[in-house]
Amino acid sequence: RETMRAHGIEDADSTARLMITRVLKIPMAQVLSQTEPIKPSQAQMLAQCLARRLKGEPIQYILGEADFYGLTFCVTPSVLIPRMDTETLVLKALENAPRQGKVLDVCTGSGCIALAIKHERPDCEVQATDISAEALKVAKDNGQRLGLDVGWHCGDLCAPVKTQQFDVIVSNPPYISETEYRQLSPLVREYEPPLALLAGAKGLDVYERLIMQADDCLKVGGWLGLEIGSTQAQDVMRLLRQAGLKEIGMKEDLSGLPRVVHGRKG
């Protein structure tokens, strides 16, 4: 922790705890009460993890896993690191999904949204798409490891399932503008996949295509939920209105920032 602090790493305390508990494979309470020295092999692994973190690599990629909605997901540089803010989208999907409903997760990445929904609602049929074959492999592996049955489809947005109809469609799509991308933290810009982040000059390119495709795949009365950047609520709500969706609204994350825009197909 002190080494990371000396290098200006802001989350030094939480990263140190995560690194130690995952490498030693014991809970923090046991770490604090343990009197025996750690094994040389464990000390070596910790030193290697620390060296990578000091170079700027995110701890989730170093450990190869990240926690989301009470589940642990394997992550690689082919997928975005799951973030707590995105749990807001899962909550909205669970709120709108009818019993034994059909749910689609577009741009699934690690599969964290689709799998969290399936874990909470095993009665629902959940499917997911991603344009990246590498990302989809990570998602499939997560589904197998968690024992959750999700249908995985490789392709652009809703195209792989365009003949199907869903009760709920959710997505955390790329929504970073070119200007914002240049200003991102190196932790994100230099390590997380640009394909999952960049969305044109204004960050709206994917929304414009996705909303029209999703409208075609929604049942009448079905709901669309989209994660957004904190300044994009009005622009994305306008796109939903232009597509003819009703009951358009916005849901804030735990920090009080706009995080999810949603609408119903009338």
C-alpha positions as a Markdown table, in Angstrom:
| # | Residue | x | y | z |
|---|---|---|---|---|
| 1 | Arg | 0.0 | 0.0 | 0.0 |
| 2 | Glu | 2.7 | 2.5 | 0.9 |
| 3 | Thr | 4.6 | 1.7 | -2.3 |
| 4 | Met | 1.6 | 2.4 | -4.4 |
| 5 | Arg | 0.8 | 5.6 | -2.5 |
| 6 | Ala | 4.4 | 6.7 | -3.1 |
| 7 | His | 3.8 | 6.3 | -6.8 |
| 8 | Gly | 0.6 | 8.4 | -6.7 |
| 9 | Ile | -1.9 | 5.5 | -7.1 |
| 10 | Glu | -5.2 | 6.8 | -5.7 |
| 11 | Asp | -6.8 | 3.5 | -4.8 |
| 12 | Ala | -3.8 | 2.1 | -3.1 |
| 13 | Asp | -5.6 | 0.8 | 0.0 |
| 14 | Ser | -8.4 | -1.0 | -1.8 |
| 15 | Thr | -6.0 | -2.3 | -4.5 |
| 16 | Ala | -3.5 | -3.6 | -1.8 |
| 17 | Arg | -6.4 | -5.5 | 0.0 |
| 18 | Leu | -7.7 | -6.9 | -3.3 |
| 19 | Met | -4.2 | -8.0 | -4.4 |
| 20 | Ile | -3.3 | -9.7 | -1.1 |
| 21 | Thr | -6.6 | -11.5 | -0.6 |
| 22 | Arg | -6.8 | -12.8 | -4.2 |
| 23 | Val | -3.2 | -13.9 | -4.4 |
| 24 | Leu | -3.2 | -15.5 | -1.0 |
| 25 | Lys | -6.8 | -16.8 | -1.6 |
| 26 | Ile | -7.8 | -16.0 | 2.0 |
| 27 | Pro | -10.3 | -13.4 | 3.4 |
| 28 | Met | -9.0 | -10.1 | 4.7 |
| 29 | Ala | -9.8 | -11.0 | 8.4 |
| 30 | Gln | -7.5 | -14.0 | 8.1 |
| 31 | Val | -4.8 | -11.8 | 6.5 |
| 32 | Leu | -4.9 | -9.4 | 9.5 |
| 33 | Ser | -4.8 | -12.2 | 12.0 |
| 34 | Gln | -2.2 | -14.4 | 10.4 |
| 35 | Thr | 1.1 | -14.6 | 12.2 |
| 36 | Glu | 3.0 | -16.9 | 9.9 |
| 37 | Pro | 5.1 | -15.3 | 7.1 |
| 38 | Ile | 3.7 | -15.9 | 3.6 |
| 39 | Lys | 5.4 | -18.4 | 1.3 |
| 40 | Pro | 8.2 | -17.3 | -1.0 |
| 41 | Ser | 6.1 | -18.2 | -4.0 |
| 42 | Gln | 3.3 | -16.0 | -2.8 |
| 43 | Ala | 5.7 | -13.1 | -2.1 |
| 44 | Gln | 7.0 | -13.5 | -5.6 |
| 45 | Met | 3.5 | -13.4 | -7.1 |
| 46 | Leu | 2.7 | -10.3 | -5.0 |
| 47 | Ala | 5.9 | -8.6 | -6.2 |
| 48 | Gln | 5.0 | -9.3 | -9.8 |
| 49 | Cys | 1.4 | -8.0 | -9.4 |
| 50 | Leu | 2.7 | -4.8 | -7.7 |
| 51 | Ala | 5.3 | -4.2 | -10.4 |
| 52 | Arg | 2.5 | -4.4 | -13.1 |
| 53 | Arg | 0.2 | -2.1 | -11.1 |
| 54 | Leu | 3.0 | 0.5 | -10.7 |
| 55 | Lys | 3.4 | 0.5 | -14.5 |
| 56 | Gly | -0.3 | 1.5 | -14.7 |
| 57 | Glu | -2.1 | -1.7 | -15.5 |
| 58 | Pro | -5.5 | -2.1 | -13.9 |
| 59 | Ile | -5.6 | -4.5 | -11.0 |
| 60 | Gln | -8.6 | -6.4 | -12.6 |
| 61 | Tyr | -6.5 | -7.3 | -15.6 |
| 62 | Ile | -3.6 | -8.2 | -13.4 |
| 63 | Leu | -5.7 | -10.6 | -11.4 |
| 64 | Gly | -7.8 | -11.7 | -14.3 |
| 65 | Glu | -11.1 | -11.1 | -12.5 |
| 66 | Ala | -13.5 | -8.5 | -11.4 |
| 67 | Asp | -16.6 | -8.5 | -9.1 |
| 68 | Phe | -20.0 | -7.3 | -10.3 |
| 69 | Tyr | -23.4 | -7.7 | -8.8 |
| 70 | Gly | -22.2 | -10.2 | -6.2 |
| 71 | Leu | -20.5 | -12.4 | -8.8 |
| 72 | Thr | -16.9 | -12.8 | -9.9 |
| 73 | Phe | -16.1 | -12.5 | -13.6 |
| 74 | Cys | -13.0 | -13.4 | -15.5 |
| 75 | Val | -11.7 | -10.4 | -17.5 |
| 76 | Thr | -9.1 | -9.9 | -20.1 |
| 77 | Pro | -7.9 | -6.9 | -22.1 |
| 78 | Ser | -10.5 | -8.0 | -24.7 |
| 79 | Val | -13.4 | -6.7 | -22.5 |
| 80 | Leu | -14.2 | -3.7 | -20.4 |
| 81 | Ile | -13.7 | -4.0 | -16.7 |
| 82 | Pro | -17.2 | -4.3 | -15.1 |
| 83 | Arg | -18.1 | -1.3 | -13.0 |
| 84 | Met | -20.5 | -0.8 | -10.1 |
| 85 | Asp | -22.2 | 2.0 | -12.0 |
| 86 | Thr | -23.4 | -0.6 | -14.6 |
| 87 | Glu | -25.3 | -2.4 | -11.8 |
| 88 | Thr | -27.9 | 0.4 | -12.3 |
| 89 | Leu | -28.7 | -1.1 | -15.7 |
| 90 | Val | -29.1 | -4.6 | -14.3 |
| 91 | Leu | -31.6 | -3.2 | -11.6 |
| 92 | Lys | -33.7 | -1.5 | -14.3 |
| 93 | Ala | -33.8 | -4.7 | -16.4 |
| 94 | Leu | -34.9 | -6.8 | -13.4 |
| 95 | Glu | -37.6 | -4.2 | -12.7 |
| 96 | Asn | -39.0 | -4.4 | -16.2 |
| 97 | Ala | -38.6 | -8.1 | -17.1 |
| 98 | Pro | -41.8 | -10.0 | -16.9 |
| 99 | Arg | -42.0 | -13.5 | -15.5 |
| 100 | Gln | -40.5 | -16.0 | -18.0 |
| 101 | Gly | -39.6 | -13.0 | -20.2 |
| 102 | Lys | -37.0 | -12.8 | -23.0 |
| 103 | Val | -34.1 | -10.4 | -22.3 |
| 104 | Leu | -31.3 | -9.3 | -24.7 |
| 105 | Asp | -28.0 | -7.8 | -23.7 |
| 106 | Val | -26.3 | -6.0 | -26.6 |
| 107 | Cys | -22.5 | -5.3 | -26.5 |
| 108 | Thr | -22.2 | -7.9 | -23.7 |
| 109 | Gly | -18.4 | -7.8 | -23.3 |
| 110 | Ser | -17.5 | -10.0 | -20.3 |
| 111 | Gly | -21.2 | -11.1 | -20.1 |
| 112 | Cys | -21.6 | -9.5 | -16.7 |
| 113 | Ile | -25.0 | -7.8 | -17.4 |
| 114 | Ala | -26.5 | -10.9 | -19.1 |
| 115 | Leu | -25.2 | -13.3 | -16.5 |
| 116 | Ala | -26.2 | -11.1 | -13.5 |
| 117 | Ile | -29.8 | -10.9 | -14.9 |
| 118 | Lys | -29.9 | -14.7 | -15.5 |
| 119 | His | -28.5 | -15.3 | -12.0 |
| 120 | Glu | -31.2 | -13.1 | -10.4 |
| 121 | Arg | -34.0 | -14.3 | -12.8 |
| 122 | Pro | -33.5 | -17.9 | -13.8 |
| 123 | Asp | -37.0 | -17.9 | -15.2 |
| 124 | Cys | -36.1 | -15.6 | -18.0 |
| 125 | Glu | -34.5 | -16.5 | -21.3 |
| 126 | Val | -31.4 | -14.3 | -21.7 |
| 127 | Gln | -29.4 | -13.8 | -24.9 |
| 128 | Ala | -26.4 | -11.6 | -25.6 |
| 129 | Thr | -24.5 | -10.2 | -28.6 |
| 130 | Asp | -21.1 | -8.8 | -29.2 |
| 131 | Ile | -19.2 | -7.8 | -32.3 |
| 132 | Ser | -15.9 | -9.0 | -30.8 |
| 133 | Ala | -15.3 | -12.8 | -31.0 |
| 134 | Glu | -12.6 | -12.4 | -28.3 |
| 135 | Ala | -15.0 | -10.7 | -26.0 |
| 136 | Leu | -17.7 | -13.3 | -26.6 |
| 137 | Lys | -15.2 | -16.1 | -25.7 |
| 138 | Val | -14.7 | -14.4 | -22.3 |
| 139 | Ala | -18.5 | -14.1 | -21.8 |
| 140 | Lys | -19.0 | -17.8 | -22.7 |
| 141 | Asp | -16.3 | -18.9 | -20.4 |
| 142 | Asn | -17.9 | -16.8 | -17.6 |
| 143 | Gly | -21.3 | -18.4 | -18.3 |
| 144 | Gln | -19.8 | -21.9 | -18.1 |
| 145 | Arg | -17.9 | -21.2 | -14.9 |
| 146 | Leu | -20.9 | -19.7 | -13.2 |
| 147 | Gly | -23.2 | -22.4 | -14.5 |
| 148 | Leu | -25.6 | -19.9 | -16.1 |
| 149 | Asp | -27.4 | -20.7 | -19.4 |
| 150 | Val | -27.2 | -17.6 | -21.7 |
| 151 | Gly | -27.4 | -17.7 | -25.5 |
| 152 | Trp | -24.3 | -16.0 | -27.0 |
| 153 | His | -24.3 | -14.5 | -30.5 |
| 154 | Cys | -21.4 | -12.9 | -32.4 |
| 155 | Gly | -22.3 | -9.9 | -34.6 |
| 156 | Asp | -23.1 | -6.3 | -34.8 |
| 157 | Leu | -25.7 | -5.0 | -32.2 |
| 158 | Cys | -29.1 | -6.7 | -32.7 |
| 159 | Ala | -28.3 | -8.2 | -36.2 |
| 160 | Pro | -27.6 | -11.8 | -34.9 |
| 161 | Val | -31.1 | -11.9 | -33.3 |
| 162 | Lys | -33.0 | -9.7 | -35.7 |
| 163 | Thr | -35.8 | -12.3 | -36.3 |
| 164 | Gln | -36.6 | -12.5 | -32.5 |
| 165 | Gln | -38.7 | -10.4 | -30.2 |
| 166 | Phe | -37.7 | -9.5 | -26.7 |
| 167 | Asp | -39.5 | -8.1 | -23.6 |
| 168 | Val | -36.4 | -6.2 | -22.4 |
| 169 | Ile | -33.3 | -5.1 | -24.3 |
| 170 | Val | -30.4 | -3.6 | -22.4 |
| 171 | Ser | -27.0 | -2.4 | -23.5 |
| 172 | Asn | -23.8 | -0.7 | -22.2 |
| 173 | Pro | -22.6 | 0.3 | -25.6 |
| 174 | Pro | -19.5 | 2.3 | -26.6 |
| 175 | Tyr | -20.4 | 6.0 | -25.8 |
| 176 | Ile | -17.1 | 7.9 | -25.5 |
| 177 | Ser | -16.5 | 10.7 | -28.0 |
| 178 | Glu | -13.2 | 11.2 | -29.7 |
| 179 | Thr | -12.5 | 14.3 | -27.6 |
| 180 | Glu | -13.4 | 12.5 | -24.3 |
| 181 | Tyr | -11.3 | 9.5 | -25.3 |
| 182 | Arg | -8.1 | 11.6 | -25.5 |
| 183 | Gln | -8.9 | 13.0 | -22.0 |
| 184 | Leu | -9.5 | 9.6 | -20.4 |
| 185 | Ser | -7.3 | 8.3 | -17.6 |
| 186 | Pro | -4.3 | 6.3 | -18.9 |
| 187 | Leu | -5.7 | 3.5 | -16.8 |
| 188 | Val | -8.6 | 3.3 | -19.2 |
| 189 | Arg | -7.2 | 4.7 | -22.5 |
| 190 | Glu | -4.0 | 2.5 | -22.5 |
| 191 | Tyr | -5.5 | -0.8 | -21.4 |
| 192 | Glu | -9.2 | -1.2 | -22.1 |
| 193 | Pro | -10.4 | -2.0 | -25.6 |
| 194 | Pro | -11.1 | 1.0 | -27.8 |
| 195 | Leu | -13.8 | -1.0 | -29.7 |
| 196 | Ala | -15.8 | -1.0 | -26.5 |
| 197 | Leu | -15.4 | 2.7 | -25.7 |
| 198 | Leu | -15.3 | 4.9 | -28.9 |
| 199 | Ala | -18.5 | 6.0 | -30.5 |
| 200 | Gly | -17.7 | 8.8 | -33.0 |
| 201 | Ala | -17.3 | 12.6 | -32.7 |
| 202 | Lys | -20.2 | 13.0 | -30.2 |
| 203 | Gly | -20.3 | 9.6 | -28.6 |
| 204 | Leu | -23.7 | 8.9 | -30.1 |
| 205 | Asp | -22.9 | 6.8 | -33.2 |
| 206 | Val | -23.8 | 3.5 | -31.6 |
| 207 | Tyr | -26.9 | 4.8 | -29.9 |
| 208 | Glu | -28.3 | 6.0 | -33.2 |
| 209 | Arg | -28.0 | 2.6 | -34.8 |
| 210 | Leu | -28.8 | 0.5 | -31.7 |
| 211 | Ile | -32.1 | 2.3 | -30.8 |
| 212 | Met | -33.6 | 1.7 | -34.3 |
| 213 | Gln | -32.5 | -1.9 | -34.3 |
| 214 | Ala | -33.8 | -2.5 | -30.8 |
| 215 | Asp | -37.1 | -1.0 | -31.6 |
| 216 | Asp | -37.6 | -3.6 | -34.3 |
| 217 | Cys | -36.7 | -6.4 | -31.9 |
| 218 | Leu | -38.9 | -5.3 | -29.0 |
| 219 | Lys | -42.3 | -6.7 | -28.3 |
| 220 | Val | -45.1 | -4.1 | -28.0 |
| 221 | Gly | -44.8 | -3.0 | -24.4 |
| 222 | Gly | -41.2 | -4.1 | -24.2 |
| 223 | Trp | -38.5 | -2.0 | -22.6 |
| 224 | Leu | -35.1 | -0.7 | -23.8 |
| 225 | Gly | -32.5 | 0.4 | -21.2 |
| 226 | Leu | -29.2 | 2.0 | -22.2 |
| 227 | Glu | -26.2 | 3.0 | -20.0 |
| 228 | Ile | -25.1 | 6.5 | -20.8 |
| 229 | Gly | -22.3 | 8.9 | -20.0 |
| 230 | Ser | -23.1 | 11.4 | -17.3 |
| 231 | Thr | -23.7 | 14.3 | -19.9 |
| 232 | Gln | -25.6 | 12.3 | -22.5 |
| 233 | Ala | -29.1 | 11.9 | -20.9 |
| 234 | Gln | -30.9 | 14.5 | -22.9 |
| 235 | Asp | -29.3 | 13.5 | -26.3 |
| 236 | Val | -30.2 | 9.8 | -25.8 |
| 237 | Met | -33.7 | 10.6 | -24.5 |
| 238 | Arg | -34.2 | 12.6 | -27.7 |
| 239 | Leu | -33.2 | 9.6 | -29.8 |
| 240 | Leu | -35.6 | 7.4 | -28.0 |
| 241 | Arg | -38.4 | 9.9 | -28.6 |
| 242 | Gln | -37.5 | 10.1 | -32.3 |
| 243 | Ala | -37.8 | 6.3 | -32.5 |
| 244 | Gly | -41.3 | 6.5 | -31.1 |
| 245 | Leu | -40.7 | 5.0 | -27.6 |
| 246 | Lys | -42.9 | 6.0 | -24.7 |
| 247 | Glu | -42.6 | 6.5 | -21.0 |
| 248 | Ile | -39.0 | 7.7 | -21.5 |
| 249 | Gly | -37.1 | 8.2 | -18.3 |
| 250 | Met | -33.7 | 8.3 | -16.6 |
| 251 | Lys | -32.2 | 6.4 | -13.6 |
| 252 | Glu | -29.3 | 7.7 | -11.6 |
| 253 | Asp | -26.4 | 5.6 | -10.2 |
| 254 | Leu | -25.4 | 5.5 | -6.6 |
| 255 | Ser | -23.3 | 8.6 | -7.1 |
| 256 | Gly | -26.3 | 10.5 | -8.2 |
| 257 | Leu | -25.2 | 10.8 | -11.8 |
| 258 | Pro | -27.4 | 10.1 | -14.8 |
| 259 | Arg | -26.6 | 6.5 | -15.7 |
| 260 | Val | -29.5 | 4.7 | -17.5 |
| 261 | Val | -32.0 | 6.0 | -20.0 |
| 262 | His | -35.0 | 3.8 | -20.7 |
| 263 | Gly | -38.2 | 3.8 | -22.8 |
| 264 | Arg | -41.1 | 1.5 | -23.6 |
| 265 | Lys | -42.3 | 0.4 | -27.1 |
| 266 | Gly | -45.9 | 1.7 | -27.4 |
